Amino acid sequence: MSNTEKTKVYEEFEAKSTSGMAMLLLNIFLMIVSVVALIQGIILLDSGDEGLGALLLVGSLLYLCLIDIFFFAGLKVLKPNEALVLSLFGKYYGTLKGDGFFFVNPFATAVNSTTASAFGALEAKPVEGVTVGVNTAALQLAGRKISLKNMTLANDKQKINDQLGNPIIIGIVVIWTVVNTAKAVFNVDNYKEFLSIQCDSALRNTVRLYPYDTQNADGEKSLRGSSQEIADKLKDEIQEKVDIAGLEIIEARITHLSYAQEIAAIMLQRQQASAIIDARQMIVEGAVGMVEMALQKLDEKGTVHLDDERKAAMVSNLLVVLCGNKDAQPIVNSGSIY
C-alpha cells in the first residue's frame, strides 16, 4: 500500500463565510433588543404578569450571556497575505483567505501545525526580573494564522564532501511561500521544520554530485563556476520534496562556499600555483610574439643583418628581459659585436 493510500492528502478549498460587518451590526441590534426585553420583563414582573415577564427576562439573559458570545466567536479579521485553516468537529472545514472582516461558523476553530511549537518556545524562555503582561487569546489567534508572504529560510552552514571527497563549508538561502494551506497544516507535522530538514537533505544530495572547482576547460560544472545551474538544480530538488507540504520554492541560492579549515591552506597554495602558471604562460606567449615581431621588423627595414647565431643570442636576451621578474640591467658594449 502506497503512502498516499495510507494517509489522506488534503486539498485546499474555500471556507463558507459571510460579511463580518453585517453580522456584527445584527448582533449589536439583537443586544439592544435583548436589553429592552430585559427591562420590559422586569416591568412586567413588577406589574404582576409573571409568565410573560419571566419569559422575556430569561430569554434576554440567555442571549446576552451565551448567544451573544457565540456570535462574537465567529467573527474573524484577516490582514493582507494571511489565511486561516478552519476545522469543524475534527474535520477540515475550509480555508479563509483575503484581507477583510468575516463571519464563519462559530464552532469552526483555526488550526496551525506550527502554533504549539511556537508557544512552547515562548513559555520555555522566561525573562528574569521582568513581569510581562501577555494577551494569551490575541497571541493564540495570531499564531493560528498562516502567513502567505514570501519568507526566507537560512539554515546553518554545513560541512559536506564534494564529488572529489574534499570537505567544504556551504550555506544556502531559500525563498519560499505557502500555496496550499490545507497541505501545510494537515499533511506534515510542522511545515517550517519540514522545509528546513528537506533543504539540508537536498543540499547534501546536490553538493556530492559536483566538485568545488574544476581545472578542465571542457565545460565540466562545478560548485564555484556554475552557480546558476547548481541553484536551479537545488531549487528543483527542494520543490519536489516539499510538494506534499503545499509549499512553493521561489528561489534557492548559495550564500557561502569555502573549503573546510583542515584543507583550506593546501587548496589556497594550489590556487596560487595555478594562478602563477597561468600568468607565466601568458607572459611567455606575449614575449615570443614580441621577439618574432622585432626580428620581422629588422629584416623588413634592413637595419642590421644578423646570422643565425646572432639571432639566437638576440632572442635569448629578449626573452630573459621580457620574462624576468626584475628589471633588466643594461650592459654597454664598447667594442664590436663581432
Helices and strands as residue ranges (DSSP letters): H 3-6, E 18-19, H 20-47, H 50-62, I 63-67, H 68-73, E 75-78, E 82-88, E 91-97, E 100-103, E 109-111, H 115-123, H 136-144, E 146-147, E 151-154, E 158-161, E 167-178, H 181-186, H 191-207, H 227-242, G 243-245, E 247-259, H 261-301, H 308-323
